[in-house]
Amino acid sequence: MLQQEESRRLEDFPILAGVTIKEIFQNIEPVAELHAVLSSPRGNFLHRRLLHALRGSLTNDEIERLRQEHGVEESDRHINKLAKWGLIKPVDEAGETTGYVRTELGEEALNAVRELERKIGEEQATNISQAALGVNALRLFLTIFGNNKEVDLVSREVIYSPLEIGQLMRLFSRSLEGISSMDKLDDAGLVSYLDDGNIHVNPRRSTAFYAYLKHMYQLLTKGENLQAAPVPPAGRV
């Protein structure tokens, strides 16, 4: 699932502090897609509700009833998205798929969401989900987070002037992409436009969201390792 951006060399990226931040930045497309699956607010957060419900296996009929309860037109597309990332797996009987159950990766993904909610509050986590952060917004977030600017001792926030933010936005080829991405981060509450004309970043909130993105990246890496691992012969563990 992880794909390196072959069109860009590592030295073309912004100067980011930390090896893991650079790795997430390079693989931001699958990270963004997994985040979109977990954070989608459609059907009253149906993806997340399915993951909760599939702790024990559910039959196809039970999944269909859950779909109807949340007013979603069809469930196959949502099930397929969860299965694509290894968050759930089919339950087969007599060669037919009769239902689905959550995997270990699915449990870890839910735990990452819960941890984010504990750290910043459910309301703020919902704001992040509803902002629908895409690849560009996440790239800009990592660029801001990976910058070593010091915290302002008075406000206890990291404060960027318009000029400083403009320099960070140089990672985009078009200025409109940078402005749109910054607006998305503002909608999510990860940055704030204030009356002083500067952009403020809450360290606690941004650190919690970075930890969440790091979990997403680690899940993708683990998923690849699980897929590549040889199946042990019968009778051996």
N, C-alpha and C positions, 0 to 999 in steps of 0.2 A: 504493500500500500504506500510505503514511503517512496517518494520520488524526488531526486535531487533536481534542482533547476539548472539544467545543463547549459542554458543560454547565458547564465551569469556566473562569474567566478566569485569565490569567497571574498577576494579583495575588493569586489565591486559593491559589497554590502556595506551598510553603515558600520561604524566602529562600535561594537557592542561589547559590554563587559560580561565575561563568562562564556565558557565553551557551550554549555547547554542552551543558552539564549541563541547563540549562532546556529546550533543544530535545529532548534525549533523554527527559527527564521527561514532556514533553507528548506524546511519541510512544511511550510505553513499551509499549503493547500490541503493536504489530508488532515492536518490538525484542525483547520477551519471547518472542513466537512464533518468531521466527527463532532466538533462542538455544535454545529448546526443541527445534527441529529439529536443530540442530548438536550439542546436548549429550545428546540422548536416549540412555540406556544400553540400550535395548531391543535384543534380538538381538545382544548384545555390541557395542554401538555401531554398529549396521548402517548408519545414515545416514552416519556418518563413513567407514566402510569402503567404502560405495558411492562416495562422493566420491573417495576415494583410488583405487579401482579404475577409475573412469570418466575417468581422465586420458587414456587412449586409449578410444575408443568400445567399448562392450560390446554384444553382441547380446542380444535378449530371453532366449535360451536360456542365455547365460553369466550373466546377472543371476539367472535362476532357479536355476542351480547354486549361485551365491553365497548365495542365500536359504536353500537347503537345508543348506549347510555350517554356517550359523549358527542353524539350527533355528527360523526364522521362518515363520509359517503362510502368509503371502502377501506379495508384494513390491510389488504395484500401489500400495497406500496409501503406502508409503515413497517410491516413485519419484514419486508425485504431489506429495508434500510438498516434495521437493527441487526439482521442476520449478516448483511454485507460486511459489517465491522466486527463480526464475531461476538456480539453482545448477547445474542440468543442463538439457539440451535434447534433444529427440528427433532421431534419425537416420532419415530417411525414404528409402525406395527404392520407386519405382513407386507413389507415393502411399500407402504403408503405413509405419508406424513399425516399424523392424526392431531398434532399440536406442536407446541414449542415450549422451551424451558430456558431460563436465564443461565448464561455461562459464568465462569469465574471472572472473565473480562467484563461482563455486564455488571457484576456485583462491584468490581473495582471502579467502574465508570460511575455508578450510582454513588459510591462512597466519595468520589471526587466532587460530585455535585453537592452532596450533603456537607462536605467539609467547607466548600465555598460559602454555602448558606450560613453555616455556624460562624464563620469568620466575619462576614460582612452583613449578615441579616438576610432574611428571606425576601424582603421587599427590594433591597438593592440587587440581590441575585436575579430577581424577576426583571428588574430594569435592564440588566445585562442581556437576558434572554430576549426580551422584547425589542432590544435595539438591533437584533439580527446582524451582529458583527461579521463581516466577511473578511476575505483575504487581505485587502488593503488596510482595513481598520486594524486588524490584528498585527500586520506588519508595522504600522505606525505605533501601536501600543508597545510592541517589543523594542522599537527604536527609542521611544521615550524612556521605557523602563531600563533599557540597557545603557542609558546615558548616566554618567557619574556625577551629575549635578547635585550639590549638597542641599539638604533640607533647610528651609528658612526657619530660624529659631523662634521667631515671633508667631508665625501662623502654623508652624509645624507641618508645612506642606512644601512640595517642590514647586517653585514658581518660575515659569518661563515667560520671557518677554516675546512679543510678536516676532522680533528679529530672530531670537533663538529657535522658536518653533518653525519659522520659515526655513532655517538651516536644516532642521531635522526632516522637514518635508521634502528635501531635495532628493530623497530616495525615489520619489515619483517623477515620471517623465512629464506629467501634466499637473499644473497647480490645482486644477479642479479636483483631481483625485485626492490630493492632500487635504483640501478644504472639506470635501465630502467625508473623508475618513475621520477627520477631527470632529466633525459634527456628530458622527456615529458614536465616537468615544464620549462625547458630551452627553448624548442621549442615554448612554449606558451608565453615566455617572463616574466614569474612569478618569475624566478630566472635567474641569469646570471653567467656563468663561465668567470672569468676575468684572465688576464695575471699574476696577483699577486698570483695565485694559490688558491684563496678563492672563495666562492660562495656568490654573492651579491643579496640581496632582496630589491626591491623598495617598501617602505612602502605604498605610495599612491596607487600603482597598486595592491598590495596584499590586502590592506584594501578594495578596490573597489570590487575585486573578491570575498573576503569573504562575503561582503554585498550581493552580487549576490547569492552565495550559501545559505546564510541565507534566502533569499527570496524563493529559491527553496524549502527549508525545510518547510518554513511556508506555501507555497502553498500546499505541500503534506499533512500537518496537517489540513489545512482548507478543503481540498478535502475530507479527512476522516470524518471530522465533518459534512460536507454537506451531505455525503452519509448516515451517521448515524442519521441525524436529522429526526424526524417524519414529515410526510406530514400533514399540517394543514387541518382540515375539510373544506369543501366548505363554502364560506361566511365568513371565518375567516382569518385574516392575522397574 
